Amino acid sequence: MAVITISRQCGSLGDELANYLASKLGCGLVTRDFAFEHFFDGSSDDDKRQLEESPKYFLKTMVDSEITYKDKLMEELTDMADESSNLIVVGLGGCVAFSARQDSINVKVGASLSTRKSRVARQYNVDDEQAESMLMTADRKHKRFVSSLYDRDLNEDSLYDLVFNTDRLSVEECADAVLAMLDRKVQRLKIAAQTLEETSMNHQTEVAVFKNETEEEFAKILDMYNIDWMYEPKTFPIEWDEAGNITMAFSPDFFLPKFNLYLELTTMEQKYVTKKNKKARKVMELYPGTNVRIVYKKDFLELAQRFKQFGG
């Protein structure tokens, strides 16, 4: 589950990206029009007109309610995000509204003024001067909305996980990058959730720091075959003393998300391999559904080729 927020400049293809992603993921899409139609359906036409014209009107308390229009907007967006497998939010300050959520991917889409001006001129059949005026008005409104509701600058780089320049990138190329990040984020969140359920330990890190050349070599082989991997994402406690203290644990070297498989590399002599095999068996016994395999260095290439054949 994830929330993808898209902040976009007018004429940047941000709306097209949102629609393309919604189609690929088969998920809900929240736009400004959707929000006004479904979130404030009990409001009068005059209230809706005021909301359309002035962002500051969102800070007013709703009729027959104790919450503001901004609160209502946040409440509805949060409920939709919690109830959906995936959700795409276009504009509405989503990059700020969901900034604290671990399952959000905040995307900004922009392009040069000349590119955006050309697109808008073609789309609305206007001249360059009219197109530029439309762009400046739209950009100013987007920025004022976020500033009024959230007291944040829409141009803050820290609000975004991905920033696209569609001068040189197509909608499909941008979508590929978002979907790749979504896949990796879902795997990270899944492992974190499993960690809580299993009482194992989450050791996911931002950068893989290999302990030896063997692990680094294997990672390069996996990359060569385009096989996604995570390095030592979890530690599994497998033995405890009478007081409940952990006396033995096992941290497999690699996890392959597409195969739901943990791999432990070894170049050691047989007596140490036997210990590793024992630990792997204990993990699979104590944590049902967890698959662990011991791999010798000589088997690296053969194993990677086999994974590639089965969809790596």
C-alpha positions in Angstrom: 0.0 0.0 0.0 1.3 3.5 -0.9 0.2 7.0 -1.5 1.6 8.8 -4.5 1.3 12.5 -4.4 2.0 14.5 -7.6 2.7 18.3 -7.5 3.0 19.7 -11.0 3.5 22.9 -12.9 0.9 23.7 -15.5 1.9 22.2 -18.8 4.5 19.8 -17.3 2.5 16.6 -18.1 1.9 16.0 -14.4 -1.8 15.3 -14.9 -1.0 12.9 -17.7 1.5 11.1 -15.4 -1.1 10.8 -12.7 -3.7 9.3 -15.1 -1.1 6.9 -16.6 -0.1 5.7 -13.1 -3.7 5.3 -12.0 -4.4 3.2 -15.1 -1.2 1.0 -14.6 -1.9 0.5 -10.9 -5.7 0.3 -11.2 -6.1 2.6 -8.2 -8.0 5.6 -7.1 -7.1 9.1 -8.3 -8.0 12.2 -6.3 -7.9 15.5 -8.2 -9.2 19.0 -7.2 -12.5 18.3 -9.1 -12.9 15.0 -7.4 -12.4 16.6 -3.9 -14.9 19.3 -4.5 -17.5 16.9 -5.8 -17.1 14.2 -3.1 -15.6 15.8 0.0 -17.7 19.0 0.2 -21.0 17.7 -1.3 -23.0 19.1 1.7 -21.7 22.6 1.2 -23.6 25.3 -0.5 -22.8 26.5 -4.0 -21.6 29.8 -2.5 -19.2 28.0 -0.1 -17.8 25.9 -3.0 -17.4 29.1 -5.1 -15.5 30.7 -2.2 -13.3 27.6 -1.8 -12.5 27.7 -5.6 -11.6 31.4 -5.4 -9.7 31.7 -2.1 -7.5 29.1 -0.4 -7.9 31.0 2.9 -11.5 30.0 2.9 -10.4 26.5 3.6 -9.4 27.8 7.1 -13.0 28.7 7.9 -15.2 26.4 10.0 -17.7 24.5 8.0 -21.5 25.1 8.5 -23.0 22.8 11.2 -19.5 21.5 12.0 -16.7 22.1 14.4 -13.9 21.5 11.8 -12.5 23.7 9.0 -12.7 22.9 5.3 -8.9 22.1 5.5 -9.6 19.6 8.3 -12.3 18.0 6.2 -10.0 17.8 3.2 -7.3 16.2 5.3 -9.8 13.8 7.0 -11.2 12.6 3.6 -7.7 12.2 2.0 -6.4 10.2 5.0 -9.5 7.9 5.1 -9.1 7.2 1.4 -5.4 6.5 1.8 -6.0 4.1 4.7 -8.7 2.3 2.9 -7.0 1.9 -0.5 -4.3 -0.5 -1.6 -2.8 2.5 -3.6 -3.9 6.0 -4.0 -2.8 8.9 -6.3 -3.3 12.5 -5.1 -2.8 15.3 -7.6 -2.2 18.7 -6.2 -4.2 19.7 -3.0 -0.9 20.1 -1.1 -0.6 16.3 -1.0 3.2 16.5 -0.8 2.8 18.3 2.6 -0.4 16.5 3.8 1.3 13.1 3.5 4.9 14.1 4.2 5.0 12.3 7.5 3.6 9.0 6.2 6.2 6.2 5.6 4.1 4.8 2.7 4.0 8.0 0.7 6.0 8.8 -2.5 6.0 12.5 -3.2 6.6 13.5 -6.8 7.2 16.9 -8.4 6.8 17.3 -12.2 8.1 20.4 -14.0 9.5 21.6 -17.3 11.1 24.7 -18.7 8.9 27.7 -19.4 9.4 27.4 -23.2 8.3 23.8 -23.2 5.3 24.4 -21.0 4.3 27.5 -23.1 4.5 25.4 -26.3 2.3 22.7 -24.8 -0.3 25.0 -23.4 -0.5 27.0 -26.6 -1.2 23.8 -28.6 -3.6 22.5 -26.1 -5.8 25.6 -25.8 -5.1 27.1 -29.2 -3.7 30.4 -27.9 -0.7 32.4 -28.8 2.6 32.4 -26.8 1.7 35.5 -24.8 -1.6 34.1 -23.7 0.0 30.8 -22.9 2.6 32.4 -20.7 -0.1 34.4 -18.8 -2.0 31.2 -18.2 1.1 29.4 -16.8 2.0 32.3 -14.5 -1.6 32.4 -13.1 -1.7 28.6 -12.6 1.7 28.4 -10.9 0.9 31.3 -8.6 -2.4 29.7 -7.6 -0.7 26.4 -6.8 1.9 28.1 -4.7 -0.7 30.2 -2.8 -2.9 27.2 -2.1 0.0 25.3 -0.3 1.2 28.5 1.4 -2.3 29.4 2.7 -3.2 25.9 4.0 0.1 24.5 5.2 2.4 27.5 5.5 4.9 25.8 3.3 6.7 26.7 0.0 5.7 24.4 -2.8 9.2 24.8 -4.3 10.9 23.3 -1.2 13.1 20.4 -2.5 12.7 18.6 0.9 9.0 18.0 0.2 9.8 15.6 -2.7 11.2 12.1 -3.2 11.3 12.3 -7.0 11.6 15.4 -9.2 11.1 15.0 -13.0 11.9 17.4 -15.8 9.6 16.5 -18.8 11.7 18.5 -21.2 13.6 15.3 -21.8 11.4 12.6 -20.1 8.2 11.0 -21.4 5.2 10.2 -19.2 6.1 6.5 -19.5 9.7 7.1 -18.4 8.6 9.1 -15.4 6.0 6.4 -14.5 8.7 3.6 -14.7 10.8 5.4 -12.1 7.8 5.9 -9.8 6.7 2.3 -10.1 10.3 1.1 -9.4 10.4 3.2 -6.3 6.9 2.0 -5.3 8.0 -1.7 -5.6 11.1 -1.1 -3.4 9.2 0.9 -0.8 6.4 -1.8 -0.5 9.1 -4.4 0.1 10.8 -2.3 2.8 7.5 -1.6 4.5 6.5 -5.3 4.3 9.8 -6.4 6.0 9.3 -3.7 8.7 5.7 -5.0 9.3 6.8 -8.6 9.4 9.6 -7.6 11.9 7.0 -6.3 14.4 4.8 -9.5 14.0 7.7 -11.9 14.3 9.7 -10.0 17.0 12.7 -10.3 14.7 14.9 -7.3 14.1 14.7 -4.8 11.3 18.2 -4.0 10.0 17.3 -2.3 6.8 19.8 0.5 6.0 20.1 3.3 3.5 23.3 2.1 2.0 24.7 -1.5 1.8 28.0 -1.8 3.6 29.4 -5.3 2.7 31.5 -7.2 5.2 33.7 -8.8 2.6 34.5 -9.0 -1.1 32.4 -12.2 -1.6 29.2 -10.3 -0.7 30.1 -7.4 -2.9 30.9 -9.7 -5.8 27.5 -11.5 -5.4 25.7 -8.2 -5.3 27.3 -7.2 -8.6 26.2 -10.5 -10.2 22.7 -9.9 -9.1 22.8 -6.4 -10.6 24.2 -7.8 -13.8 21.1 -10.1 -14.1 18.7 -7.3 -13.0 17.7 -9.2 -9.9 16.4 -6.9 -7.1 18.1 -7.6 -3.7 18.3 -6.2 -0.2 21.4 -6.6 2.0 20.9 -8.1 5.5 17.5 -6.5 6.0 16.6 -8.6 9.0 18.0 -10.5 12.0 16.1 -13.5 13.3 16.5 -14.5 17.0 16.6 -18.3 17.1 17.6 -19.1 20.7 16.8 -17.6 24.1 18.0 -18.2 27.7 15.6 -18.8 30.6 15.3 -15.1 31.2 14.2 -14.5 27.6 17.5 -12.9 26.5 18.5 -13.7 22.9 21.5 -16.1 22.9 21.6 -16.8 19.1 20.4 -15.0 16.1 20.8 -15.2 12.3 21.1 -12.4 9.7 21.0 -13.8 6.2 23.2 -11.9 3.8 20.7 -11.1 1.0 16.9 -11.0 0.5 15.5 -11.4 -3.0 12.0 -9.8 -2.9 10.7 -11.3 -6.1 11.4 -14.8 -4.9 10.7 -14.2 -1.2 14.0 -15.8 -0.5 16.9 -15.2 1.9 20.4 -16.2 0.9 23.4 -16.8 3.1 26.7 -16.9 1.3 29.6 -19.1 2.5 33.1 -20.0 1.4 33.9 -21.6 4.8 35.0 -25.2 5.6 32.3 -27.8 6.2 32.0 -27.5 10.0 31.0 -23.9 9.7 28.6 -24.6 6.8 26.9 -27.2 9.0 26.3 -24.5 11.7 24.9 -22.1 9.1 22.6 -24.8 7.8 21.4 -25.5 11.3 20.6 -21.8 11.8 18.8 -21.6 8.5 16.6 -24.6 9.4 15.8 -23.0 12.8 14.7 -19.7 11.1 12.4 -21.6 8.8 10.9 -23.6 11.7 10.4 -20.6 14.0 9.3 -18.2 11.3 6.8 -20.0 9.0 6.9 -18.8 5.4 10.5 -17.6 5.6 12.7 -19.3 3.0 16.5 -19.4 3.6 19.2 -21.0 1.4 22.9 -21.5 1.9 24.9 -20.7 -1.2 28.6 -21.5 -2.0 30.7 -19.1 -4.0 31.1 -21.6 -6.8 27.3 -21.6 -7.2 26.9 -17.8 -7.5 26.7 -17.6 -11.3 24.6 -20.7 -11.8 22.1 -19.6 -9.2 21.8 -16.1 -10.7 21.2 -17.5 -14.1 18.5 -19.7 -12.8 16.8 -16.8 -11.1 16.9 -14.8 -14.3 15.1 -17.6 -16.1 12.3 -17.5 -13.6 11.6 -13.8 -13.8 14.5 -12.0 -12.1 
